[in-house]
Amino acid sequence: MRPFFLFALPLYALDQVTKYLTLKHIPFGDSVTVIPNFFSLVHVSNTGAAFGMLQHNNAFFIALATLAIVVLVILRWRGAFRGRAETAAWALLLSGVAGNLTDRLLHGSVVDFLSFILPFYGEWPAFNVADSCICVAAALLIGVSLFGKPAKVK
């Protein structure tokens, strides 16, 4: 329960506060340049998955996120996330999925506000804190599975 209060809950709160500030201070569709030709704050919405795929499937993603949270809680309870990296990944996943689920329930879509222009790529799809948490969690889990010590089976 400790990782939830120390890690997942603050990240969830950060996600929701930043989205609230975006909704309050940046009109929908507008952009505020922070670093010219590199980083802007925007206000866009996403009814689909990552990078705007599968648009207009909000109900499906509400059900999927709800199921994901239930599975994450059950797996944690059963001891699936034991090491520090796995526990951090669990907390990141939980906060990210819960943050985007909250948006879908409250606003009918996910609020995205971070926009980068990358050299040799162009404009990266807008994202938010919750999306970042999910991506870092996935990277952690991949890293642990590739480079971590194998778990001992009892």
C-alpha positions as CSV (number, residue, x, y, z in Angstrom):
1,M,0.0,0.0,0.0
2,R,3.0,2.3,0.6
3,P,3.9,2.7,-3.1
4,F,0.3,3.8,-3.8
5,F,0.5,6.7,-1.3
6,L,4.1,7.6,-2.0
7,F,4.1,7.3,-5.7
8,A,0.9,6.5,-7.5
9,L,-1.4,9.0,-5.7
10,P,0.9,12.0,-6.1
11,L,1.4,11.2,-9.9
12,Y,-2.3,10.9,-10.3
13,A,-2.8,14.2,-8.6
14,L,-0.1,15.9,-10.7
15,D,-1.8,14.5,-13.8
16,Q,-5.2,15.9,-12.8
17,V,-3.9,19.3,-11.7
18,T,-2.0,19.8,-14.9
19,K,-5.1,18.8,-17.0
20,Y,-7.3,21.1,-14.9
21,L,-4.9,24.0,-15.5
22,T,-4.9,23.2,-19.2
23,L,-8.7,23.2,-19.3
24,K,-8.9,26.5,-17.3
25,H,-6.1,28.5,-19.0
26,I,-5.7,27.3,-22.6
27,P,-8.7,27.5,-24.9
28,F,-9.4,24.3,-26.8
29,G,-7.3,24.0,-29.9
30,D,-4.9,26.8,-28.8
31,S,-1.2,26.6,-28.2
32,V,1.3,28.4,-26.0
33,T,4.9,28.3,-27.1
34,V,7.3,27.6,-24.3
35,I,10.5,26.9,-26.4
36,P,10.1,28.0,-30.0
37,N,10.3,25.1,-32.6
38,F,10.6,22.5,-29.8
39,F,8.0,22.6,-27.0
40,S,4.5,24.0,-26.6
41,L,1.5,23.7,-24.2
42,V,-1.6,22.8,-26.2
43,H,-5.2,21.9,-25.4
44,V,-6.4,19.0,-27.4
45,S,-8.6,16.0,-26.6
46,N,-8.3,12.3,-27.5
47,T,-11.2,9.8,-27.6
48,G,-8.9,7.1,-28.8
49,A,-5.7,5.4,-27.7
50,A,-2.1,6.5,-27.8
51,F,-1.1,8.8,-30.6
52,G,-4.8,9.3,-31.5
53,M,-5.3,5.8,-32.8
54,L,-8.8,4.3,-32.7
55,Q,-10.6,7.6,-32.2
56,H,-14.2,7.8,-31.0
57,N,-14.0,4.6,-28.9
58,N,-14.3,6.2,-25.5
59,A,-16.7,3.6,-24.1
60,F,-14.3,0.8,-25.1
61,F,-11.4,2.5,-23.4
62,I,-13.4,3.2,-20.3
63,A,-14.1,-0.5,-20.0
64,L,-10.5,-1.4,-20.8
65,A,-9.1,1.0,-18.3
66,T,-11.4,-0.2,-15.6
67,L,-10.4,-3.8,-16.3
68,A,-6.7,-2.8,-16.3
69,I,-7.0,-1.2,-12.9
70,V,-8.8,-4.3,-11.5
71,V,-6.1,-6.6,-12.9
72,L,-3.3,-4.3,-11.6
73,V,-4.7,-4.4,-8.1
74,I,-5.2,-8.1,-8.1
75,L,-1.7,-8.8,-9.5
76,R,-0.2,-6.5,-6.8
77,W,-2.3,-8.2,-4.1
78,R,-1.0,-11.6,-5.3
79,G,2.6,-10.5,-5.2
80,A,3.3,-10.1,-9.0
81,F,5.2,-6.8,-8.5
82,R,8.0,-7.6,-6.0
83,G,11.1,-5.7,-6.8
84,R,11.6,-1.9,-6.7
85,A,11.4,-1.5,-10.5
86,E,8.3,-3.7,-10.7
87,T,6.7,-1.8,-7.8
88,A,7.5,1.5,-9.5
89,A,6.1,0.3,-12.8
90,W,2.9,-0.9,-11.0
91,A,2.5,2.6,-9.4
92,L,3.2,4.3,-12.7
93,L,0.7,2.2,-14.6
94,L,-2.0,2.6,-11.9
95,S,-1.6,6.3,-11.8
96,G,-1.5,6.7,-15.6
97,V,-4.5,4.4,-16.3
98,A,-6.5,6.1,-13.5
99,G,-5.6,9.6,-14.7
100,N,-6.8,8.9,-18.3
101,L,-9.9,7.0,-17.0
102,T,-10.8,10.0,-14.9
103,D,-10.7,12.2,-18.0
104,R,-12.8,9.9,-20.0
105,L,-15.4,9.8,-17.3
106,L,-15.5,13.5,-16.5
107,H,-14.8,15.0,-20.0
108,G,-15.7,12.3,-22.5
109,S,-12.1,12.3,-23.7
110,V,-8.5,12.5,-22.5
111,V,-7.0,16.0,-22.2
112,D,-3.6,16.2,-23.8
113,F,-1.4,19.3,-23.4
114,L,2.3,18.5,-24.0
115,S,3.5,19.0,-27.5
116,F,7.0,18.6,-28.8
117,I,8.6,19.1,-32.3
118,L,11.4,16.6,-32.6
119,P,14.3,16.9,-35.1
120,F,14.1,14.5,-38.0
121,Y,10.6,13.6,-37.0
122,G,8.4,16.7,-36.7
123,E,5.5,17.2,-34.4
124,W,5.1,14.4,-31.9
125,P,1.4,13.7,-30.9
126,A,0.4,15.6,-27.9
127,F,0.3,13.7,-24.6
128,N,0.0,14.2,-20.8
129,V,1.4,13.2,-17.5
130,A,-0.6,10.0,-17.4
131,D,0.6,8.9,-20.8
132,S,4.2,9.6,-19.6
133,C,3.6,7.4,-16.6
134,I,2.3,4.5,-18.7
135,C,5.3,4.8,-21.1
136,V,7.9,4.9,-18.3
137,A,6.2,1.9,-16.7
138,A,6.3,-0.1,-19.9
139,A,10.0,0.7,-20.3
140,L,10.7,-0.3,-16.8
141,L,8.9,-3.7,-17.2
142,I,10.7,-4.3,-20.5
143,G,14.0,-3.5,-18.9
144,V,13.3,-5.8,-15.9
145,S,12.3,-8.6,-18.2
146,L,15.4,-8.2,-20.4
147,F,18.0,-7.4,-17.8
148,G,16.6,-8.2,-14.4
149,K,17.4,-11.3,-12.3
150,P,14.9,-14.1,-12.9
151,A,12.3,-14.5,-10.2
152,K,12.7,-17.5,-7.9
153,V,9.8,-19.9,-8.2
154,K,8.5,-21.5,-5.0
